[in-house]
């Protein structure tokens, strides 16, 4: 932003050391003489009586301003500078706002400091309560921004706080132009960086820097609503300062605001991607904050949301979180919230109480937010599993998976309420994601199968049963799991899943049966349960030639017929029927509406269906002949 450079470069501090030669001393003396003639005229207006006198006083203040501007002397140390400042402060609060605003403009240009500057900002804030006051008419806004930028938090933090609050008020009143908003963003990150550095350097917490960060976050959160400023927030150096603010701040209100701001940023894909460019080390603090503020429902909710989004867009970040020694904090916090939620009691434990909920919706809303935290934490696991390396790493944490399975069992013992069903469904989604990465010979495969198969029962919600089927589909890739299912006679119940009408459920069921038929020991039961007829029937009923589904059905039959005894179990009539169906589906392009070579329909038919259908057709023809 070009204006940012101007903001810092346009300020030149002149001191007495700079005034050396005789000509400059003469100029300063001449300035003092001219001011001496103006000050008495201005002093008589300390007690203004009417509007006309205000106009005369304004005229004199304008002349003083013009004189100092002409001689480039706003910050020079001249003989009657202090008497002038004292007089201006006496005239400042005279209940004549026009005069006051001209004085404010002059005082800001003269670079007043410390308590004087703080008083000016407080005075401006009082003036702004009058809706008719418009600082834009007096070209004051740019001066305010520039003065705040050049005021150090270390030497005058009260002035910075009051100045930033003034700018925020102006922004709320829609009195800032876009260029000025951009400068405000620059100023805010400038002071955030300064405050972070001081908090890092100090051994003990410093309330003044905590307050600065709090004020900065309120203003930044407000400015973030303006999408035209979005690009300024996306700069890595700015995002890094926000993360540092979160790291060093020990004030719960500031932490709440910081997490809220970050969650707004990562809620947008480009914001999440930009945040992901920051060093991984800065993200580890989220795990520490998650544990430290675990009883602050708002902070925990935001942190869980932030982590979930960050791990979804970047595998390196996902892996860094999983491999972090503090990743166990996620389970610690999850355990606290699960324990609270599982009690299903009317009143929430005192740990989770907050003034916000006592003043708002009370325990009912708090219980809802506790459950929302659980769901957000589960999203962390789900999004980690989007990446193969991170998902595999997560699947190797046996204690974590065992803990999740224990939670599922605990929920299943509760009454079937809507929240219970949602919780079971959400946990099963995570188990499904993790089960995809489980090694085939892992003991966890059997343990997970034991825990999940009961959820296929009709007494559970459809969504719960569907996710349980998806988990079993993943697990039946394991030979040990297939043996376990055979030994415990679960196969007939799994074959009955083919009777489901829902397409997603059927797809899961097809996957389970396809995997089970890898072992010839399951073929006899498959045929005895009339599953071959069911599959052939479903092939004929496949609506509008859903070629992906047709391919799955053909793969099931290929697995069944491919064994030594496969075709001996199937009747000649069934084989002839299949040969006729497959020949028609593969070679009759016109009837199958596959003439358009550029359509998705053709692509699915060509790549998904035809390869497996041709293999099955050839197998059947060879066996039949």
ZAZA-773806 format. One record per residue (C-alpha): residue in one letter; x, z, y. Coordinates in steps of 0.5 Angstrom, whole numbers. Each point is the difference from the previous one (the first is absolute). Example, Ala and Ser with C-alpha at 12.3 -4.5 7.8 and 13.67 -1.06 7.14 Angstrom:
REM ZAZA-773806
> residuo / u / w / v
> A / 25 / 16 / -9
> S / 2 / -2 / 7
REM end
This chain:
REM ZAZA-773806
> residuo / u / w / v
> X / 0 / 0 / 0
> X / 3 / -2 / 6
> X / -3 / 5 / 5
> X / 3 / 6 / -5
> X / 7 / -3 / 3
> X / -2 / 0 / 7
> X / -3 / 7 / -1
> X / 7 / 3 / -2
> X / 4 / -4 / 5
> X / -4 / 0 / 6
> X / 2 / 7 / 1
> X / 6 / 2 / 4
> X / 2 / 7 / 1
> X / 4 / 1 / 7
> X / 4 / 6 / 2
> X / 4 / 3 / 5
> X / 6 / -2 / -3
> X / -2 / -7 / 1
> X / 0 / 0 / 7
> X / 7 / 0 / 3
> X / 1 / -5 / 5
> X / -2 / 1 / 8
> X / -5 / -5 / 0
> X / -4 / 3 / -5
> X / 0 / 7 / 3
> X / -2 / -4 / 6
> X / -6 / -3 / -3
> X / -2 / 7 / -3
> X / 1 / 3 / 7
> X / -5 / -5 / 3
> X / -5 / 1 / -6
> X / 0 / 7 / 2
> X / -1 / -1 / 7
> X / -6 / -5 / -1
> X / -3 / 5 / -5
> X / 1 / 6 / 5
> X / -5 / -4 / 5
> X / -5 / -1 / -6
> X / 0 / 7 / -3
> X / -3 / 4 / 6
> X / -6 / -5 / 0
> X / -1 / 1 / -7
> X / 0 / 7 / 0
> X / -6 / 1 / 5
> X / -4 / -3 / -5
> X / 1 / 6 / -5
> X / -7 / 2 / 2
> X / -4 / -7 / 0
> X / -7 / 1 / 3
> X / -3 / -7 / -1
> X / 1 / -7 / -3
> X / 3 / -3 / 6
> X / 6 / 5 / 0
> X / 1 / -1 / -8
> X / 1 / -8 / 2
> X / 5 / 2 / 5
> X / 3 / 4 / -5
> X / 0 / -5 / -5
> X / 3 / -5 / 6
> X / 6 / 5 / 1
> X / 1 / 1 / -8
> X / 0 / -8 / -1
> X / 5 / 0 / 6
> X / 5 / 5 / -3
> X / -1 / -4 / -7
> X / 2 / -7 / 3
> X / 6 / 3 / 4
> X / 3 / 3 / -7
> X / -2 / -6 / -3
> X / 4 / -4 / 5
> X / 6 / 4 / 0
> X / 0 / 0 / -8
> X / 0 / 8 / 1
> X / -5 / 3 / -4
> X / 5 / 4 / -4
> X / 5 / 1 / 5
> X / 2 / 7 / 3
> X / -1 / 0 / 7
> X / -1 / 5 / 5
> X / -7 / 1 / 0
> X / -2 / -2 / -7
> X / -2 / 8 / -2
> X / -4 / 1 / 6
> X / -4 / -7 / -1
> X / -1 / 2 / -7
> X / -3 / 7 / 2
> X / -4 / -3 / 5
> X / -3 / -5 / -5
> X / -2 / 5 / -5
> X / -3 / 4 / 5
> X / -4 / -6 / 2
> X / -1 / -2 / -8
> X / -7 / 4 / -1
> X / -4 / -1 / 6
> X / -6 / -3 / -3
> X / 1 / -6 / 3
> X / 2 / -5 / -6
> X / 2 / -6 / 3
> X / 5 / 4 / 4
> X / 2 / 4 / -6
> X / 1 / -7 / -4
> X / 5 / -3 / 5
> X / 4 / 7 / 0
> X / 0 / 0 / -8
> X / 3 / -7 / 0
> X / 5 / 2 / 5
> X / 2 / 6 / -4
> X / 1 / -4 / -6
> X / 4 / -5 / 3
> X / 5 / 6 / 3
> X / 1 / 2 / -7
> X / -2 / 7 / 0
> X / 1 / 5 / -6
> X / -1 / 6 / -4
> X / -6 / 4 / 3
> X / -2 / -5 / 6
> X / -1 / -6 / -5
> X / -4 / 4 / -5
> X / -4 / 2 / 6
> X / -1 / -7 / 2
> X / -2 / -2 / -7
> X / -5 / 6 / 0
> X / -3 / -2 / 7
> X / -1 / -7 / -3
> X / -4 / 2 / -6
> X / -4 / 4 / 5
> X / -1 / -6 / 4
> X / -2 / -4 / -6
> X / -6 / 4 / -1
> X / -3 / -4 / 5
> X / -2 / -6 / -3
> X / 0 / -4 / 7
> X / 8 / 1 / 0
> X / 3 / -6 / -2
> X / 8 / 1 / 0
> X / 1 / -8 / -1
> X / -2 / -1 / 8
> X / 6 / 4 / 2
> X / 5 / -3 / -5
> X / 1 / 7 / -3
> X / -1 / -1 / -8
> X / 7 / -4 / -1
> X / 4 / 6 / 5
> X / -3 / 5 / -5
> X / 2 / -4 / -6
> X / 7 / -1 / 3
> X / 1 / 8 / 2
> X / -3 / 2 / -7
> X / 5 / -4 / -3
> X / 6 / 2 / 4
> X / -2 / 8 / -1
> X / 4 / 3 / -6
> X / -4 / 5 / -4
> X / 6 / 4 / -1
> X / 0 / 2 / 8
> X / -8 / -1 / 2
> X / -4 / 0 / -6
> X / -6 / 2 / 3
> X / 0 / -6 / 5
> X / 1 / -5 / -6
> X / -6 / 4 / -3
> X / -5 / -1 / 6
> X / 3 / -7 / 2
> X / -2 / -2 / -7
> X / -7 / 3 / 0
> X / -1 / -3 / 7
> X / 2 / -7 / -3
> X / -5 / 1 / -6
> X / -6 / 2 / 4
> X / 2 / -7 / 4
> X / 0 / -3 / -7
> X / -7 / 3 / -2
> X / -3 / -2 / 7
> X / 2 / -7 / -1
> X / 5 / 0 / 6
> X / 6 / -3 / -3
> X / 2 / -7 / -1
> X / 3 / -3 / -6
> X / 7 / 0 / 3
> X / -1 / 7 / 2
> X / -2 / 2 / -7
> X / 6 / -3 / -3
> X / 4 / 4 / 5
> X / -4 / 6 / -3
> X / 2 / -1 / -7
> X / 7 / -1 / 2
> X / 0 / 6 / 4
> X / -3 / 4 / -6
> X / 5 / -2 / -5
> X / 6 / 1 / 5
> X / -3 / 8 / 0
> X / -1 / 0 / -7
> X / 7 / -2 / -2
> X / 2 / 5 / 5
> X / -4 / 6 / -3
> X / 2 / -2 / -7
> X / 7 / 0 / 2
> X / -1 / 7 / 3
> X / -4 / 3 / -6
> X / 6 / -3 / -4
> X / 5 / 4 / 4
> X / -3 / 6 / 0
> X / 0 / 5 / -5
> X / -6 / 4 / 2
> X / -7 / -4 / 1
> X / -1 / -1 / 8
> X / -7 / 0 / 2
> X / 1 / -4 / 6
> X / 2 / -6 / -4
> X / -6 / 1 / -5
> X / -5 / 0 / 6
> X / 4 / -7 / 2
> X / -1 / -3 / -7
> X / -7 / 2 / 0
> X / -2 / -3 / 7
> X / 4 / -6 / -2
> X / -4 / -1 / -7
> X / -7 / 1 / 4
> X / 2 / -6 / 5
> X / 3 / -4 / -6
> X / -6 / 1 / -4
> X / -4 / -2 / 6
> X / 4 / -6 / 1
> X / 0 / -3 / -7
> X / -7 / -2 / 1
> X / 2 / -5 / 4
> X / 2 / -6 / -5
> X / 4 / -3 / 6
> X / 5 / 5 / 0
> X / 1 / 0 / -8
> X / 6 / -4 / 0
> X / 4 / 6 / 4
> X / -2 / 5 / -5
> X / 2 / -5 / -6
> X / 8 / 1 / 2
> X / 4 / 3 / -5
> X / 3 / 5 / 5
> X / -6 / 2 / 3
> X / -3 / 1 / -7
> X / 6 / 4 / -2
> X / -1 / 5 / 6
> X / -7 / 1 / -2
> X / 3 / 2 / -7
> X / 5 / 4 / 3
> X / -5 / 4 / 4
> X / -4 / 2 / -6
> X / 6 / 2 / -3
> X / 3 / 5 / 5
> X / -7 / 2 / 3
> X / -3 / 7 / -3
> X / -6 / 0 / 4
> X / -6 / -1 / -4
> X / -4 / -3 / 5
> X / 6 / -5 / 2
> X / 1 / -2 / -8
> X / -8 / -1 / 0
> X / 1 / -5 / 5
> X / 6 / -3 / -2
> X / -3 / -1 / -7
> X / -6 / -3 / 3
> X / 4 / -5 / 4
> X / 4 / -2 / -6
> X / -6 / -1 / -4
> X / -3 / -5 / 5
> X / 6 / -4 / 0
> X / 0 / 0 / -8
> X / -7 / -2 / 0
> X / 2 / -7 / 2
> X / 4 / -4 / -4
> X / 5 / -2 / 5
> X / 0 / 7 / 2
> X / 2 / 2 / -7
> X / 5 / -5 / -1
> X / 3 / 1 / 7
> X / 0 / 8 / -2
> X / 3 / -2 / -7
> X / 7 / -3 / 4
> X / 2 / 7 / 2
> X / 5 / 4 / -4
> X / -3 / 3 / -7
> X / 3 / 6 / 2
> X / -5 / 1 / 5
> X / -6 / -1 / -5
> X / 3 / 6 / -4
> X / -3 / 5 / 5
> X / -7 / -2 / -1
> X / 1 / 3 / -7
> X / 2 / 7 / 3
> X / -5 / 0 / 5
> X / -5 / -2 / -5
> X / 2 / 7 / -3
> X / 1 / 4 / 6
> X / -7 / -2 / 3
> X / -4 / 0 / -7
> X / -5 / 5 / 3
> X / -1 / -5 / 6
> X / -5 / -4 / -2
> X / 0 / -5 / 5
> X / 8 / -1 / 0
> X / 0 / 0 / -8
> X / -5 / -6 / 1
> X / 4 / -4 / 5
> X / 6 / 1 / -4
> X / -3 / -2 / -7
> X / -3 / -6 / 4
> X / 7 / -2 / 3
> X / 4 / 1 / -7
> X / -5 / -4 / -3
> X / 0 / -6 / 5
> X / 8 / 0 / 0
> X / 1 / 0 / -7
> X / -5 / -6 / -1
> X / 4 / -5 / 4
> X / 7 / 2 / -2
> X / 3 / 1 / -7
> X / 6 / 3 / 3
> X / -4 / 5 / 4
> X / -4 / 1 / -7
> X / 6 / 1 / -4
> X / 3 / 5 / 5
> X / -6 / 4 / 0
> X / -1 / 1 / -7
> X / 8 / 1 / -1
> X / 0 / 5 / 5
> X / 1 / 8 / -2
> X / -6 / 1 / 5
> X / -5 / -4 / -4
> X / -2 / 6 / -4
> X / -3 / 2 / 7
> X / -6 / -5 / -1
> X / -2 / 3 / -7
> X / 1 / 7 / 3
> X / -5 / -2 / 6
> X / -5 / -4 / -5
> X / 0 / 7 / -4
> X / -2 / 4 / 6
> X / -6 / -5 / 2
> X / -2 / -1 / -7
> X / 0 / 7 / -2
> X / -5 / 1 / 7
> X / -4 / -6 / -2
> X / -1 / 2 / -7
> X / -3 / 7 / 2
> X / -6 / -4 / 3
> X / -2 / 6 / 4
> X / -4 / 1 / 6
> X / 5 / 3 / 4
> X / 7 / -3 / 1
> X / 6 / 5 / -1
> X / 3 / 3 / 6
> X / 7 / -4 / -1
> X / -4 / -7 / 3
> X / -4 / 3 / 5
> X / 1 / -3 / 7
> X / -3 / 1 / 7
> X / -2 / -7 / 0
> X / -4 / 1 / -6
> X / -3 / 6 / 2
> X / -2 / -3 / 6
> X / -3 / -7 / -3
> X / -3 / -1 / -7
> X / 3 / 7 / -3
> X / 1 / 1 / -7
> X / -4 / -6 / -2
> X / 4 / -5 / 4
> X / 7 / 3 / -2
> X / -2 / -1 / -8
> X / -1 / -7 / 1
> X / 7 / -1 / 4
> X / 3 / 4 / -6
> X / -2 / -5 / -5
> X / 2 / -5 / 5
> X / 7 / 2 / 0
> X / 0 / 0 / -8
> X / -2 / -7 / 0
> X / 5 / -2 / 6
> X / 5 / 3 / -5
> X / -2 / -4 / -6
> X / 1 / -6 / 5
> X / 7 / 2 / 0
> X / 1 / -1 / -7
> X / -4 / -6 / -1
> X / 4 / -4 / 6
> X / 6 / 2 / -4
> X / -2 / -3 / -6
> X / -1 / -7 / 4
> X / 8 / 0 / -1
> X / 3 / -1 / -7
> X / 6 / 4 / 1
> X / -3 / 6 / 4
> X / -6 / 0 / -5
> X / 5 / 0 / -6
> X / 4 / 6 / 3
> X / -7 / 3 / 2
> X / -2 / -1 / -8
> X / 6 / 4 / -2
> X / -2 / 6 / 3
> X / -3 / 3 / -6
> X / -2 / 7 / 4
> X / -4 / -4 / 5
> X / -4 / -4 / -5
> X / -1 / 6 / -4
> X / -3 / 4 / 6
> X / -4 / -6 / 2
> X / -3 / 0 / -7
> X / -2 / 7 / 0
> X / -3 / -1 / 7
> X / -5 / -5 / -3
> X / -1 / 5 / -6
> X / -2 / 5 / 5
> X / -5 / -4 / 4
> X / -3 / -3 / -6
> X / -2 / 7 / -2
> X / -4 / 1 / 7
> X / -7 / -2 / 0
> X / -1 / -8 / 2
> X / -1 / 0 / 7
> X / 1 / -6 / 4
> X / 7 / 3 / 3
> X / 2 / 2 / -7
> X / -1 / -7 / -2
> X / 4 / -3 / 6
> X / 6 / 5 / -2
> X / 0 / -2 / -7
> X / 0 / -8 / 2
> X / 5 / 1 / 5
> X / 5 / 4 / -5
> X / -2 / -5 / -5
> X / 2 / -6 / 5
> X / 7 / 4 / 0
> X / 1 / 1 / -7
> X / -2 / -8 / -1
> X / 6 / -2 / 5
> X / 5 / 5 / -3
> X / -2 / -2 / -7
> X / 2 / -7 / 1
> X / 7 / 2 / 1
> X / 1 / 5 / -6
> X / 5 / -2 / -5
> X / -4 / -2 / -7
> X / 4 / 6 / -4
> X / -2 / 5 / 5
> X / -3 / 6 / -2
> X / -4 / 0 / 6
> X / -4 / -6 / -3
> X / -3 / 4 / -5
> X / -1 / 6 / 5
> X / -4 / -4 / 5
> X / -4 / -4 / -6
> X / -2 / 7 / -2
> X / -2 / 2 / 7
> X / -4 / -7 / 2
> X / -4 / -2 / -6
> X / -5 / 5 / 1
> X / -2 / -3 / 7
> X / -2 / -6 / -4
> X / -6 / 4 / -2
> X / -7 / -3 / 3
> X / -1 / 7 / 3
> X / 5 / -1 / 6
> X / -1 / -5 / 6
> X / 1 / -7 / -1
> X / 6 / 0 / 5
> X / 3 / 5 / -4
> X / -1 / -3 / -7
> X / 3 / -7 / 3
> X / 6 / 3 / 2
> X / 1 / 4 / -6
> X / -1 / -7 / -4
> X / 6 / -3 / 5
> X / 4 / 6 / -2
> X / -1 / -1 / -7
> X / 1 / -7 / 1
> X / 7 / 1 / 2
> X / 2 / 5 / -5
> X / -2 / -4 / -6
> X / 6 / -4 / 1
> X / 4 / 6 / -3
> X / 0 / -1 / -8
> X / 0 / 8 / 0
> X / -7 / 0 / 4
> X / -3 / -5 / -5
> X / 2 / 4 / -6
> X / -3 / 6 / 3
> X / -6 / -4 / 2
> X / -1 / -2 / -7
> X / 2 / 7 / -3
> X / -6 / 3 / 4
> X / -5 / -6 / -2
> X / -1 / -1 / 8
> X / 0 / -8 / -1
> X / -7 / -1 / -2
> X / -2 / 4 / 7
> X / 5 / -5 / 3
> X / -3 / -6 / -3
> X / -7 / 2 / 3
> X / 3 / 0 / 7
> X / -1 / -8 / -1
> X / -8 / 1 / 1
> X / 1 / 2 / 7
> X / -3 / -5 / 5
> X / 5 / 2 / 6
> X / 5 / -6 / 1
> X / 6 / 5 / 2
> X / -2 / 5 / -6
> X / 0 / -6 / -5
> X / 7 / -2 / 2
> X / 3 / 7 / -1
> X / -4 / 0 / -7
> X / 3 / -7 / -1
> X / 7 / 2 / 1
> X / -1 / 6 / -4
> X / -2 / -4 / -6
> X / 5 / -5 / 1
> X / 6 / 5 / -1
> X / -3 / 4 / -6
> X / -1 / -7 / -3
> X / 8 / -1 / 0
> X / 0 / 5 / -6
> X / -3 / -3 / -6
> X / -3 / 7 / -3
> X / -5 / -1 / 6
> X / -3 / -7 / -2
> X / -4 / 3 / -6
> X / -4 / 5 / 5
> X / 0 / -6 / 5
> X / -4 / -4 / -5
> X / -4 / 5 / -3
> X / -3 / 2 / 7
> X / -2 / -7 / 1
> X / 5 / -1 / 6
> X / 1 / -7 / -2
> X / -7 / -2 / 1
> X / 0 / 4 / 7
> X / 6 / -4 / 2
> X / -3 / -7 / -2
> X / -6 / 2 / 4
> X / 3 / 2 / 6
> X / 4 / -6 / 0
> X / -7 / -4 / 0
> X / -3 / 4 / 6
> X / 7 / 0 / 4
> X / -4 / -2 / 7
> X / 2 / -6 / 3
> X / 6 / 0 / -4
> X / 4 / 6 / 2
> X / 7 / -3 / -3
> X / 4 / 6 / 1
> X / -5 / 4 / -4
> X / -1 / -6 / -5
> X / 8 / 1 / -1
> X / -1 / 7 / -1
> X / -5 / -1 / -6
> X / 4 / -5 / -3
> X / 6 / 4 / 0
> X / -4 / 5 / -3
> X / -2 / -5 / -6
> X / 7 / -2 / 0
> X / 3 / 7 / -1
> X / -5 / 1 / -6
> X / 1 / -7 / -3
> X / 7 / 0 / 0
> X / 1 / 5 / -5
> X / 1 / -1 / -8
> X / -7 / 2 / -1
> X / -3 / -2 / 7
> X / -4 / -7 / -2
> X / -2 / 3 / -7
> X / -4 / 5 / 4
> X / -4 / -5 / 4
> X / -5 / -5 / -3
> X / 1 / -7 / 0
> X / -6 / -1 / 4
> X / 3 / 5 / 5
> X / 6 / -4 / 0
> X / -4 / -7 / 0
> X / -3 / 3 / 6
> X / 6 / 2 / 4
> X / 3 / -7 / -1
> X / -5 / -4 / 2
> X / -1 / 5 / 7
> X / 8 / 0 / 1
> X / 0 / -8 / -1
> X / -6 / -1 / 5
> X / 3 / 5 / 5
> X / 7 / -3 / 0
> X / -1 / -7 / 0
> X / -7 / -2 / 3
> X / 3 / 1 / 7
> X / -6 / -3 / 3
> X / -5 / 4 / -3
> X / 4 / 6 / 2
> X / 1 / -2 / 7
> X / 7 / 0 / 0
> X / 1 / -7 / 3
> X / 2 / 3 / 7
> X / 8 / 1 / -1
> X / 1 / 4 / 6
> X / -6 / 5 / -1
> X / 2 / 7 / -2
> X / -5 / -1 / -6
> X / 4 / -5 / -2
> X / 6 / 4 / 0
> X / -3 / 6 / -4
> X / -2 / -5 / -5
> X / 7 / -4 / 0
> X / 4 / 6 / 0
> X / -4 / 6 / -3
> X / -5 / -3 / -5
> X / 3 / -6 / -3
> X / 7 / 3 / -2
> X / -3 / 6 / -4
> X / -6 / -5 / -2
> X / 4 / -5 / -3
> X / 4 / 5 / -4
> X / -6 / 3 / -3
> X / -3 / -7 / -2
> X / 6 / -2 / -3
> X / 0 / 6 / -4
> X / -7 / 0 / -2
> X / 1 / -8 / -2
> X / 6 / 2 / -4
> X / -3 / 6 / -4
> X / -7 / -4 / -1
> X / 4 / -6 / -3
REM end
